[in-house]
Amino acid sequence: MTLPTGTPTDFATRELYGGAITTTIPGSFLDASTVRPVPSNQEVFTSPTPNLPISIIFDLLEAQSGTPQEVASTHFSDIASSPFQILNVSSNTGVTPQLPKEQNNGQDFEVVSAEGTIVNEKNETGYTVVIMAIVRMVKVGTDFVVSVNIQVEGEDVQKEEWFRRPGVEGLPQGEKGDLVKVGEEVARRAIADLRVVDWGLFVEE
């Protein structure tokens, strides 16, 4: 597979929640908790490179009921403090996490994927593209939410043909920009390499 221009090449295993969960993210990404408070149910990593304005957030959240669209809308609402729009929602169409079926009542884990944008209120034309993957951990009553956030500003607004700032008319068309494609690869690796080392992190329902 040909990776988009700018894709990090230093992917490395990263421990989450004290080592109870592991996954793969760019090795250069910085742990945000070293510079600001982060909730105990969340892990946040950011790119140190200005020309790669991408962050990845892991959330352990209460499982939501409903259709994939309803679940995605609920979790988007939780992270968006500004107007947002969801452009695409799908279920089990992407990669599968490295999780044992016995921890999900013998079934494959459902992964809800969603793409959308959130208004950047500090920039008249900028916005944030969110690539979200929700791993439905029904047995332990948890939605494990992975959100890759890509800041689209300046000349990148013109380069991005698929996504638009919420409120801007027009249907998605054309090509996704390289920056968004990099974010998609970061999200794909995080889900594909997701492992739970200690299921004691969860309280079973």
C-alpha positions in Angstrom: 0.0 0.0 0.0 1.3 3.4 -0.9 1.2 5.8 2.0 0.3 9.4 1.6 3.0 12.0 1.6 3.9 13.1 5.1 2.9 9.8 6.8 5.2 9.2 9.9 7.5 6.3 9.5 8.3 5.9 13.2 5.2 4.1 14.4 5.8 2.4 17.8 3.9 0.5 20.4 2.5 2.8 23.1 1.0 1.8 26.5 -2.3 3.3 27.5 -4.0 3.4 30.9 -0.9 2.3 32.8 -0.2 -0.5 30.3 -3.7 -2.1 30.4 -4.1 -1.3 26.7 -1.5 -1.1 24.0 -1.6 0.2 20.4 0.6 1.7 17.7 1.0 5.4 17.1 3.7 7.6 15.6 6.7 7.4 18.0 7.3 11.1 17.8 3.9 12.0 19.1 4.0 13.6 22.6 2.0 12.6 25.6 -0.2 15.7 26.3 -0.5 14.8 30.0 3.0 16.0 30.6 2.0 19.6 29.8 -1.7 19.8 30.8 -4.3 17.9 32.8 -6.0 15.0 31.0 -9.0 13.1 32.4 -8.3 9.6 33.8 -10.5 8.0 31.2 -8.5 9.6 28.3 -5.1 9.5 26.7 -4.0 12.3 24.4 -1.0 12.4 22.0 0.0 15.3 19.7 2.4 15.7 16.8 5.4 18.0 17.7 5.7 19.1 14.1 3.9 22.3 12.9 3.4 20.9 9.4 1.6 17.8 10.8 -1.2 19.3 12.9 -2.6 16.0 14.1 -3.6 14.7 17.5 -5.0 11.4 18.6 -7.3 11.0 21.6 -8.3 7.7 23.2 -11.5 7.7 25.4 -13.0 5.0 27.6 -16.7 6.0 27.6 -20.0 4.5 28.6 -21.4 2.2 25.9 -24.2 3.9 23.9 -27.2 2.1 22.5 -28.7 2.7 19.0 -27.7 2.5 15.4 -24.2 3.2 14.3 -25.3 6.7 13.2 -26.8 7.4 16.6 -23.7 6.1 18.4 -21.4 8.2 16.3 -23.6 11.3 16.7 -23.5 10.9 20.5 -19.7 10.7 20.7 -19.2 13.5 18.2 -21.5 15.7 20.4 -19.3 14.8 23.4 -16.1 16.0 21.8 -17.4 19.0 19.9 -17.8 22.4 21.6 -18.5 24.1 18.2 -20.9 23.3 15.4 -20.1 20.0 13.6 -21.3 17.8 10.8 -20.9 14.1 10.3 -20.3 13.1 6.7 -20.0 9.4 6.8 -20.7 6.5 9.2 -20.1 2.8 8.6 -19.9 -0.4 10.7 -17.2 -3.1 10.4 -15.9 -1.9 7.0 -12.4 -1.2 8.1 -9.7 -2.9 10.1 -10.3 -5.3 13.0 -8.6 -4.8 16.5 -6.5 -7.5 18.0 -9.2 -8.4 20.6 -10.3 -12.0 21.6 -13.9 -13.0 20.7 -14.3 -14.6 24.2 -14.3 -11.1 25.6 -17.2 -10.2 23.4 -19.6 -13.1 24.0 -17.9 -15.1 21.2 -18.6 -12.4 18.5 -16.2 -10.1 16.6 -16.0 -6.7 18.1 -18.1 -4.1 16.2 -16.2 -1.1 15.0 -18.2 2.0 14.1 -16.2 4.4 11.8 -17.2 8.0 11.3 -15.8 11.1 9.6 -16.8 14.6 10.2 -15.7 18.2 10.7 -15.9 20.7 13.6 -15.8 24.5 13.3 -12.6 26.2 14.4 -14.0 29.3 16.0 -10.5 30.9 16.2 -10.2 30.8 12.4 -12.8 32.1 9.9 -12.1 29.4 7.3 -10.4 26.7 9.3 -11.9 23.5 10.7 -11.0 20.2 12.3 -11.5 16.9 10.5 -12.2 14.1 12.9 -11.6 10.5 11.9 -13.3 8.5 14.6 -13.4 4.8 15.3 -15.6 3.4 18.1 -14.9 -0.1 19.3 -18.1 -1.5 20.9 -17.0 -3.4 24.0 -20.5 -4.6 24.9 -19.5 -7.2 27.5 -17.8 -4.6 29.7 -20.3 -1.8 28.9 -17.7 0.4 27.2 -17.2 2.3 24.0 -13.5 2.6 23.3 -13.3 5.8 21.1 -10.3 6.7 19.0 -10.4 10.2 17.5 -7.8 11.5 15.2 -8.1 15.2 14.8 -6.6 17.0 11.8 -6.4 20.9 11.9 -7.2 22.2 8.4 -6.2 25.9 8.1 -4.6 28.3 5.6 -3.6 26.8 2.2 -4.7 23.4 3.4 -8.3 24.6 3.2 -7.9 25.0 -0.6 -6.0 21.6 -0.9 -8.8 19.7 0.8 -11.5 18.9 -1.7 -13.5 16.3 0.2 -14.2 17.9 3.6 -15.6 21.3 4.2 -16.1 23.6 7.2 -19.5 23.0 8.7 -22.0 25.4 7.2 -20.3 25.6 3.9 -22.6 24.3 1.2 -21.8 21.5 -1.2 -21.5 17.8 -1.1 -18.2 15.9 -0.6 -16.4 15.6 -3.9 -12.9 15.4 -5.3 -9.9 14.1 -3.4 -9.1 14.0 0.3 -5.9 16.1 1.0 -2.7 14.5 2.0 -3.0 15.8 5.5 -6.4 13.9 6.0 -5.0 10.8 4.4 -2.1 10.8 6.9 -4.7 11.1 9.7 -6.6 8.2 8.3 -3.5 6.0 8.3 -2.8 7.0 12.0 -6.3 6.0 12.9 -6.0 2.7 10.9 -2.8 1.7 12.7 -4.3 2.6 16.1 -7.3 0.3 15.6 -5.4 -2.6 13.8 -2.8 -2.9 16.6 -5.2 -2.4 19.5 -4.7 -4.9 22.3 -6.1 -5.2 25.8 -3.4 -6.5 28.1 -5.5 -6.3 31.4 -9.2 -6.7 31.1 -9.4 -5.9 34.8 -9.3 -2.3 33.6 -13.0 -2.7 32.9 -15.9 -3.5 35.3 -18.1 -6.1 33.6 -21.8 -5.4 33.3 
